[in-house]
Structures are given as C-alpha cells and as structure tokens.
Amino acid sequence: MRNLKLTLSYDGTRYQGFSKPQSKEKKAKQDGIEPPITEKNAPQNTVSAKLTETLSRLAKEPVELFCGAKTDPGVHALAQTVNFHTSCPLSTSELCRSLNHYLPQDVCVHSISEVPERFHASLNARAEVYECRILNAPMMDPFLRKYTLHVMRPLDVAAMETAAEILLGKHDFLPFSFGKAKKKKSTERELTSIKITAMPNTDFPCEIRVCLTANRFLYQMPRLIVGTLIEIGLRTRAPGCIEHILAWQENPGAPCDPHGLYLKEILYDK
C-alpha cells in the first residue's frame, strides 16, 4: 500500500471549509486528532469532498484523506497538505495531471510524492502558518474584494506589533477561540511568530500582511487574533488588552472576515 502526500491550494470562497462543518463545541474536540475524512461522510460543498470523490474515481477504490489543518468556511489555502493510502498503480505525475484535469478550477494540486507509510499530515505537522492580507486604504479595490480584508482608516502598525509581542509564547489561548474546554484536552498553544508587514511601506494606503505561526491553532484562533490586532491598530483598544483577554478579563475583538485569511504553509521536520 502506497502512502501519497499531496500539496494543494484552493480558493475557499464557495466552500464550507476544507472538510465537514462542525458545531463550535464539536470543533473544540478537534484540537487532538481528527478522524479520517471519507467520501461517505464529507458533504459536497467542501474541498475534501471534491478531492475525495475525484481521487476515489481515479484510484478505483475508496480513499480516506488526512489533512494537515482544517480550514474554516471561506478561508483560502496556499499550501494545504493531505495524505492518503492507496494501491492505485498510477505514477505520481499521472495522478497529479489527472486530478487537475477533473477537479474544479478553484482547487489545484501542486505536487504528489511518495512518503513513508507512517507519515500522517496532521500527526507529523510541526507548525501551521496563517497569513491575513489587509488593504488599508480609503477605497476597496474591486479586484481584491474576495481575497483581502478592507480597513478604511489608517492602522497603527507599531501598536499592533507591541500587542503581538505579548501574544508570543505558550499561553492558554482558549479566550481566542469559539470552542469550549474539554476534559483531558489542553488548550495551551505556542505562538512562535507574528510578523506584521506593510507593503510597500508604512504609508497610508498600503497592504498589510499579518503572518501567524503556531504549533497548532484552536478553532477560529487566527481570525480572533487578527480581529483583535486590527482593533488595536485602529486605536479603539490598547495593546495591553491582550493580557486582559488571556486572563479572561476582557473579550477578544470581533473575528476578521475569512476571505482575507490564508493557510500559508504546514511545516514538517525533514
């Protein structure tokens, strides 16, 4: 039995996430290990459903997918990682060409490779990287409206960076999640990097990118962190509010809209 690893990207606009939508409570349980996604239980408006259906037809056998990170409805992916076991005789290049021929145009498989039998896209993931793209300008560019957040007033990037420093490290990030704590399920996560970059410079207007790296994210955690940082950048909240949120003394900001958020990369040990 072969174990194949796929790297793919997708436009999440019309999908209910990578896989089957879950309630907030049920999604909180996900912070351990996800069950496999199968053709039987995956709804047809998810990326996994399209991919599973096409793979099963090409492999001429049922396929179970394991993904590196389950993106939420409307969130895009630049480099999602998936693995599955199969006895399909097609070469990796043939399978890649066939997948891109039959998959919808808003899903693209960039590469397929043979990996060791024990490789698991979720279990072996060392870190997840999300990026939020913000157009900080008085008017929205109509050609970016589906893929970039729009903030009309100037953002204080320095204040956002000050708040980001407080977020770094290991914390119980449950206050930055819509999930609920479950017994024997830790909600402690390590946020190893937050990079806030104004392109091409810090002048207004500009595009601001917020890049978050953590060992794993809780449900809605990237959206709530970015939403809170935006409120700080707008000076409606002070950077010190982060400490109060982590201590359950304040609520986080409103979650940012998903259309500006991207799963940028899933990192693995070589």
Legacy VTK file of the C-alpha trace (Angstrom):
# vtk DataFile Version 3.0
C-alpha trace
ASCII
DATASET POLYDATA
POINTS 270 float
0.000 0.000 0.000
1.409 3.364 -1.031
1.231 6.471 1.136
0.925 9.606 -1.013
1.338 13.190 0.120
-0.426 15.979 -1.792
0.257 19.699 -1.628
-2.663 21.755 -2.908
-4.096 25.254 -2.930
-7.683 26.387 -3.168
-9.966 29.389 -3.248
-12.190 28.855 -0.229
-14.885 31.325 -1.293
-17.597 28.832 -2.179
-16.642 26.032 0.214
-17.804 25.269 3.749
-14.203 24.792 4.805
-11.797 22.019 3.917
-13.990 19.344 5.421
-17.317 18.717 7.103
-18.601 21.738 9.068
-18.874 21.147 12.802
-20.581 22.830 15.709
-18.393 25.052 17.875
-18.438 22.516 20.707
-17.592 19.585 18.469
-14.870 21.554 16.702
-13.193 22.234 20.056
-12.618 18.475 20.399
-10.604 18.586 17.182
-7.562 20.006 18.909
-6.292 16.453 19.325
-6.572 14.246 16.235
-9.210 14.453 13.524
-10.963 11.296 12.291
-10.287 10.466 8.646
-12.400 12.226 6.037
-14.176 9.759 3.813
-16.250 10.075 0.700
-19.233 8.866 2.711
-19.204 11.487 5.467
-17.814 14.506 3.596
-20.504 16.938 2.417
-20.393 18.003 -1.202
-19.668 21.688 -0.567
-16.230 21.130 0.951
-12.784 20.870 -0.600
-12.314 17.398 0.887
-15.488 16.153 -0.785
-14.315 17.262 -4.228
-10.848 15.828 -3.681
-12.058 12.544 -2.161
-14.607 11.970 -4.918
-12.061 12.578 -7.674
-9.308 10.521 -6.025
-11.633 7.584 -5.398
-12.699 7.579 -9.030
-9.121 7.723 -10.330
-7.802 5.136 -7.847
-10.863 2.909 -8.409
-11.116 2.337 -4.679
-12.392 4.206 -1.590
-9.972 6.850 -0.339
-9.520 8.275 3.163
-7.889 11.699 3.448
-5.878 13.122 6.347
-5.238 16.864 6.185
-2.627 18.986 7.916
-5.085 21.698 9.019
-8.836 22.041 8.627
-9.537 25.490 7.243
-12.820 27.169 8.163
-15.559 28.212 5.694
-14.354 30.915 3.317
-10.668 30.599 4.268
-8.234 30.031 1.395
-5.137 27.811 1.269
-1.832 28.492 -0.455
-0.300 25.170 0.610
-2.555 22.609 2.273
-1.063 19.160 2.956
-3.033 15.925 2.579
-2.026 12.267 2.676
-3.843 9.028 1.838
-3.076 5.324 1.407
-3.803 3.647 -1.901
-2.953 0.715 -4.139
-3.513 2.885 -7.227
-0.888 1.979 -9.890
-0.789 5.475 -11.456
2.506 7.320 -11.156
2.545 10.479 -9.049
2.887 12.659 -12.149
-0.015 10.908 -13.909
-2.193 11.206 -10.833
-1.348 14.899 -10.432
-2.241 15.648 -14.063
-5.499 13.706 -13.826
-6.535 15.379 -10.595
-6.014 18.858 -12.006
-7.987 17.869 -15.101
-11.058 16.709 -13.152
-11.001 18.938 -10.061
-12.848 22.296 -10.072
-10.774 25.241 -11.250
-10.675 26.729 -7.753
-8.642 23.738 -6.485
-5.121 22.962 -7.697
-2.794 20.091 -6.749
0.798 21.334 -6.977
2.663 18.138 -6.198
2.271 14.494 -5.192
5.068 12.479 -3.627
5.635 9.057 -2.097
6.152 9.256 1.679
6.891 6.659 4.391
3.953 4.527 5.492
3.798 6.157 8.929
3.650 9.735 7.638
0.435 11.490 8.722
-0.370 15.008 7.503
-1.820 16.041 10.864
0.153 13.991 13.399
3.551 14.849 11.895
2.853 18.566 11.474
5.296 20.701 13.447
3.619 24.064 12.866
0.868 25.822 10.938
1.269 29.201 9.248
-1.667 31.521 8.502
-1.492 34.843 6.698
-4.092 37.616 6.667
-3.998 40.220 3.900
-5.412 43.656 4.686
-5.918 46.501 2.232
-5.545 49.585 4.413
-6.963 52.234 2.105
-9.946 54.630 1.843
-11.457 52.638 -1.028
-11.591 48.932 -1.774
-10.015 47.569 -4.941
-12.886 45.642 -6.595
-10.434 43.047 -7.911
-9.202 42.263 -4.373
-12.527 42.296 -2.528
-12.839 38.465 -2.363
-9.291 37.884 -1.203
-8.312 40.837 1.016
-9.785 42.489 4.100
-10.592 46.172 3.762
-9.839 48.627 6.586
-10.657 52.212 5.635
-8.886 54.077 8.443
-5.091 54.063 8.914
-3.761 51.260 11.103
-1.100 51.856 13.744
1.296 49.057 12.825
3.609 49.844 15.750
0.759 49.330 18.232
-0.164 46.046 16.533
3.448 44.876 16.820
3.521 45.756 20.526
0.403 43.649 21.089
1.859 40.823 19.002
4.884 40.633 21.309
2.574 39.940 24.249
0.875 37.116 22.353
4.103 35.277 21.593
4.986 32.170 23.557
2.935 29.492 25.321
-0.482 30.519 26.620
-3.897 29.057 27.161
-5.451 30.521 24.010
-8.994 29.408 24.801
-10.072 33.082 25.182
-9.105 33.447 21.491
-11.361 30.592 20.428
-15.088 29.966 19.995
-14.600 26.445 21.296
-15.201 25.140 24.811
-12.651 23.429 27.006
-12.970 19.639 27.181
-11.613 17.358 29.871
-8.144 15.997 29.071
-7.879 18.359 26.062
-5.256 21.035 26.546
-5.952 24.436 25.004
-2.386 25.624 25.541
-0.696 26.571 22.296
2.671 28.086 21.407
2.576 31.074 19.100
6.159 31.191 17.830
5.981 34.090 15.384
3.794 37.054 14.420
5.095 39.143 11.547
3.252 42.319 10.541
4.467 43.730 7.247
3.268 46.872 5.488
3.801 46.734 1.726
5.485 48.560 0.105
5.975 50.752 3.210
4.145 52.012 6.277
2.451 54.906 4.463
-1.322 55.034 4.026
-2.710 53.495 1.871
-0.837 50.195 1.787
-1.307 46.433 2.050
-0.628 44.963 5.477
0.072 41.276 5.944
-0.184 39.558 9.322
1.579 36.185 9.404
0.938 33.854 12.369
2.922 30.695 13.162
1.924 28.284 15.929
2.403 24.617 16.765
-1.373 24.321 16.240
-4.325 26.700 16.255
-7.589 26.432 18.149
-10.924 26.852 16.382
-11.201 30.412 14.981
-7.970 31.389 16.767
-6.312 33.065 13.729
-9.437 35.108 12.937
-9.875 36.282 16.529
-6.215 37.248 16.909
-6.217 39.231 13.656
-9.541 40.869 14.513
-8.173 41.972 17.890
-4.950 43.286 16.326
-6.997 45.326 13.838
-8.954 46.955 16.689
-5.634 47.777 18.363
-4.325 49.190 15.085
-7.416 51.389 14.857
-6.653 52.598 18.416
-10.024 51.548 19.757
-8.137 49.290 22.171
-4.707 49.490 23.773
-2.022 46.821 23.186
-2.235 45.896 26.869
-5.712 44.462 26.326
-4.026 41.231 25.219
-3.015 40.464 28.804
-6.574 41.092 29.999
-8.023 38.844 27.279
-5.668 35.984 28.136
-6.693 36.417 31.803
-10.419 36.245 30.871
-10.895 39.867 31.983
-11.887 41.130 28.510
-13.362 39.651 25.357
-11.258 39.456 22.173
-12.106 41.590 19.172
-14.589 40.525 16.538
-13.153 37.801 14.262
-11.851 39.074 10.952
-13.751 38.049 7.839
-12.448 34.748 6.420
-11.944 35.930 2.829
-8.687 37.691 3.718
-7.211 34.703 5.555
-4.943 32.055 4.012
-3.433 28.811 5.249
0.040 29.659 4.015
2.010 26.557 4.941
2.225 23.476 7.153
5.709 22.790 8.454
7.210 19.323 8.947
10.548 18.034 10.186
12.695 16.919 7.283
LINES 1 271
270 0 1 2 3 4 5 6 7 8 9 10 11 12 13 14 15 16 17 18 19 20 21 22 23 24 25 26 27 28 29 30 31 32 33 34 35 36 37 38 39 40 41 42 43 44 45 46 47 48 49 50 51 52 53 54 55 56 57 58 59 60 61 62 63 64 65 66 67 68 69 70 71 72 73 74 75 76 77 78 79 80 81 82 83 84 85 86 87 88 89 90 91 92 93 94 95 96 97 98 99 100 101 102 103 104 105 106 107 108 109 110 111 112 113 114 115 116 117 118 119 120 121 122 123 124 125 126 127 128 129 130 131 132 133 134 135 136 137 138 139 140 141 142 143 144 145 146 147 148 149 150 151 152 153 154 155 156 157 158 159 160 161 162 163 164 165 166 167 168 169 170 171 172 173 174 175 176 177 178 179 180 181 182 183 184 185 186 187 188 189 190 191 192 193 194 195 196 197 198 199 200 201 202 203 204 205 206 207 208 209 210 211 212 213 214 215 216 217 218 219 220 221 222 223 224 225 226 227 228 229 230 231 232 233 234 235 236 237 238 239 240 241 242 243 244 245 246 247 248 249 250 251 252 253 254 255 256 257 258 259 260 261 262 263 264 265 266 267 268 269
